[in-house]
Amino acid sequence: MAFTTKTSGPMSDINVTPLVDVMLVLLIIFMITAPVLAHKIKVDLPQPNPNVINPPNPLDPIHLKIDQGGAFYWNDTPVDELGLKAQLAVIAQQSNQPEIQIAADDGVAYQYVARVLADAKSYNLTKIGFTEVQ
């Protein structure tokens, strides 16, 4: 215990007892609540259906490449925008639609990709994926 002498100036020592009390109370609260938060939560995940039969011959995906200039390549064959819409219309008529994998260069403007996605949506195509340019 420290003894102080009476001086005429203000006392510059900080009373740390309330700080220690608050810290001990917080420590006890965290020690009590931490085990409660560590309980496992049961999550009901969907189970796979064993009756689903995969198609015997899945269709090959269609590779659509868009280069930096905005040119389209349908399975490595150059195609213009009207030809692309015609190809999408043909795919839309099929009962088993193949997946369209879009590979756009890093420098391509987004408007070209957005135009392809909008055209695919207008033909109700849903199997669309994105891949890296090879």
C-alpha positions as CSV (number, residue, x, y, z in Angstrom):
1,M,0.0,0.0,0.0
2,A,1.4,3.3,-1.0
3,F,1.4,6.3,1.4
4,T,1.0,9.7,0.0
5,T,2.1,12.9,1.5
6,K,-0.1,15.9,1.5
7,T,1.0,18.3,-1.2
8,S,-0.8,21.3,-2.5
9,G,-0.9,20.2,-6.2
10,P,-3.3,17.8,-7.8
11,M,-2.7,14.1,-7.6
12,S,-1.5,12.6,-10.9
13,D,-1.9,8.9,-10.0
14,I,-4.6,6.9,-11.8
15,N,-6.8,4.7,-9.7
16,V,-6.7,1.3,-11.6
17,T,-9.0,-0.6,-9.2
18,P,-12.2,0.0,-11.2
19,L,-10.4,-0.9,-14.4
20,V,-9.2,-4.2,-12.9
21,D,-12.7,-4.9,-11.6
22,V,-14.3,-4.4,-15.0
23,M,-11.7,-6.6,-16.7
24,L,-12.3,-9.4,-14.2
25,V,-16.0,-9.2,-14.7
26,L,-15.6,-9.3,-18.5
27,L,-13.2,-12.3,-18.2
28,I,-15.7,-14.2,-16.1
29,I,-18.5,-13.4,-18.6
30,F,-16.5,-14.6,-21.5
31,M,-15.4,-17.8,-19.7
32,I,-19.1,-18.6,-19.0
33,T,-20.4,-17.8,-22.5
34,A,-17.6,-19.4,-24.6
35,P,-18.6,-23.0,-23.9
36,V,-22.2,-22.2,-24.7
37,L,-21.3,-20.9,-28.1
38,A,-19.2,-24.0,-28.9
39,H,-22.2,-26.3,-29.1
40,K,-22.8,-28.0,-32.5
41,I,-25.7,-27.0,-34.5
42,K,-27.6,-29.7,-36.4
43,V,-28.3,-28.8,-40.0
44,D,-30.6,-30.8,-42.1
45,L,-28.9,-31.1,-45.5
46,P,-30.7,-32.5,-48.5
47,Q,-30.0,-36.2,-49.2
48,P,-29.1,-37.4,-52.7
49,N,-31.8,-39.2,-54.6
50,P,-30.6,-42.7,-55.6
51,N,-33.4,-43.0,-58.2
52,V,-31.9,-40.2,-60.5
53,I,-30.4,-41.7,-63.6
54,N,-27.8,-39.7,-65.4
55,P,-28.1,-39.5,-69.2
56,P,-26.0,-42.3,-70.8
57,N,-24.3,-40.0,-73.3
58,P,-23.9,-36.5,-72.0
59,L,-23.6,-33.9,-74.8
60,D,-20.3,-32.2,-75.4
61,P,-20.2,-28.6,-74.1
62,I,-20.1,-25.8,-76.6
63,H,-17.1,-23.5,-76.3
64,L,-17.9,-19.9,-77.0
65,K,-14.8,-17.7,-77.0
66,I,-14.9,-13.9,-77.0
67,D,-11.6,-12.2,-77.9
68,Q,-10.5,-8.7,-77.0
69,G,-12.0,-7.1,-80.1
70,G,-15.4,-8.6,-79.4
71,A,-15.2,-11.4,-82.1
72,F,-17.1,-14.6,-81.3
73,Y,-15.7,-18.1,-81.9
74,W,-18.3,-21.0,-81.7
75,N,-16.2,-24.1,-81.1
76,D,-13.1,-22.3,-82.6
77,T,-15.1,-21.3,-85.7
78,P,-15.5,-17.5,-86.2
79,V,-19.1,-16.4,-86.1
80,D,-20.8,-13.0,-86.2
81,E,-23.6,-11.8,-83.9
82,L,-26.4,-13.0,-86.2
83,G,-24.8,-16.4,-86.6
84,L,-24.4,-16.6,-82.8
85,K,-28.1,-15.9,-82.4
86,A,-29.0,-18.5,-85.0
87,Q,-26.8,-21.1,-83.2
88,L,-28.5,-20.2,-79.9
89,A,-31.9,-20.6,-81.5
90,V,-30.9,-24.1,-82.8
91,I,-29.8,-25.1,-79.3
92,A,-33.0,-23.8,-77.8
93,Q,-35.1,-26.1,-80.0
94,Q,-33.3,-29.2,-78.7
95,S,-34.9,-31.1,-75.8
96,N,-31.5,-32.0,-74.3
97,Q,-29.5,-28.8,-74.4
98,P,-25.7,-28.8,-74.2
99,E,-23.9,-26.5,-71.8
100,I,-22.4,-23.3,-73.3
101,Q,-19.0,-22.5,-71.8
102,I,-18.1,-18.9,-72.3
103,A,-14.4,-18.0,-72.3
104,A,-13.8,-14.2,-72.5
105,D,-10.4,-12.6,-72.8
106,D,-9.3,-10.4,-69.9
107,G,-9.4,-7.3,-72.0
108,V,-12.8,-7.8,-73.6
109,A,-15.5,-5.1,-72.9
110,Y,-18.3,-6.4,-70.7
111,Q,-20.9,-5.3,-73.2
112,Y,-20.0,-8.3,-75.4
113,V,-20.4,-10.8,-72.6
114,A,-23.6,-9.1,-71.5
115,R,-25.0,-9.3,-75.0
116,V,-24.3,-13.1,-75.2
117,L,-25.9,-13.6,-71.8
118,A,-29.0,-11.5,-72.8
119,D,-29.3,-13.5,-76.1
120,A,-29.1,-16.8,-74.2
121,K,-31.7,-15.6,-71.7
122,S,-34.0,-14.6,-74.6
123,Y,-33.9,-18.2,-75.9
124,N,-34.4,-19.6,-72.4
125,L,-31.0,-21.3,-72.2
126,T,-30.0,-22.2,-68.7
127,K,-26.9,-24.3,-68.9
128,I,-24.2,-21.6,-69.1
129,G,-20.8,-21.7,-67.6
130,F,-17.6,-19.6,-67.6
131,T,-14.2,-21.0,-68.3
132,E,-10.7,-19.5,-68.7
133,V,-9.3,-18.7,-72.1
134,Q,-6.9,-21.4,-73.3
